[in-house]
């Protein structure tokens, strides 16, 4: 049974007979003094800024590298450093909020993120920019789980799905406009302005947070326990080494590289030590016991698979369009951007349906939609038009609302209020880890798969193969008519056939990756049966049991 004994307060220490009831009643009686939609607007603005900035910086990397006299490999640390510090703060945000309050932590996070954005724009060298990005990641890392826990506390349980849908609309819009906005600012002004634009937004978010956010009674008295320095250090070592392996693994040929092997061993050892520490510490920085709740354990598993698929599609499709179909960056963006239209439509629709239809049904429908979209992408070829890419993208985006909203509400639905802040950080971390693993996996499989398919195709591309011989003779004739000598025409024909074979091998590798992601979403379907039936929230919630 999940009770308030995990986080003892003076009430639980002095009045043990009422420890199980008073915080529980306080949980249901409390509501913010302002309209909760003002609270939603406040947290959405801050998280919109963070999500926008994570995507807006990607397109500016070549400009940053050139301006700061750095290589392209060095410029990727602008992204990696942000991701590592961001990942560390995700699970730590719940523990920090228990000590200083969610409102105070949200305001500090906004202030740190905004100040670090100013430092990023002013950075004269690459090392200083990386340091500023670490600070920016620390500021931004806690905002998303904080926003979710604040929303779940500020709205009554029957409105959780609607609140998550409205919040999700802001989260999905930012990545859509981010690359376009970042490219326009970089081309029209300077890459530094992609960071400077955070200043007015950050100041407005800080003002709104100060005005509309407030902590519930149980968080207004900070905990006085000792800081879990060891747990935080082990978590930082685990996540930092894991992100390093995922970022540089393919470049270093994975486990054929000794330093990758040692780094991965350090990550696994740090994770094992971290888990032991968090189960034995008196006031752990991450409360791992939340995984005893069956819905949360299932939800985080599905979140990993969803993150793998979501980030995998996002990474593969622009590469496919630009490297195989010859799309420009602008045309590639136009082909991918309709995904956001589908996301917005589904968020609106799910916001109306989530309180009327079993969330497990909505989630299953979302899994089927995203599986259908990735299967459609696996059937693309080199002769398609843009519409063949746009419609699967719209379908892929439309699935987002049916996954994001029900998965969040089901995963958190049976947790006590004291657990929500900690659980939101873990939930977001698992989804991001799934995304990092997904990007690393599909990138590796794309390279290795193309090599495998090329070897298979080359075995059938011989002079004894009738179709290959006819193609060779035809190409050689065309080059010869164009003015090439017989010998040169033969070489050009072989070169053209080899390039075509490489394209087909790469196409088959893309198709393999999309089919794997289709399979992952199908695997999610039986997992959904493990969720409890959603509770009806017509009155006070029953006491929550962990299973």
WODA-V375918 format. One record per helix or strand. SS is the DSSP state (hx for helix, st for strand). FROM is the first residue (numbers start at 1). TO is the last residue. If there is no record, write none. Layout:
ss: {SS,SS}
from: {FROM,FROM}
to: {TO,TO}
This chain:
ss: {hx,hx,hx,hx,hx,hx,hx,hx,hx,hx,hx,hx,hx,hx,hx,hx,hx,hx,hx,hx,hx,hx,hx,hx,hx,hx}
from: {4,10,16,22,36,58,72,77,102,126,143,157,193,198,217,229,254,258,288,294,329,359,387,417,466,486}
to: {7,14,18,29,56,67,75,100,122,141,154,188,196,212,219,248,256,280,292,323,353,377,412,460,481,528}
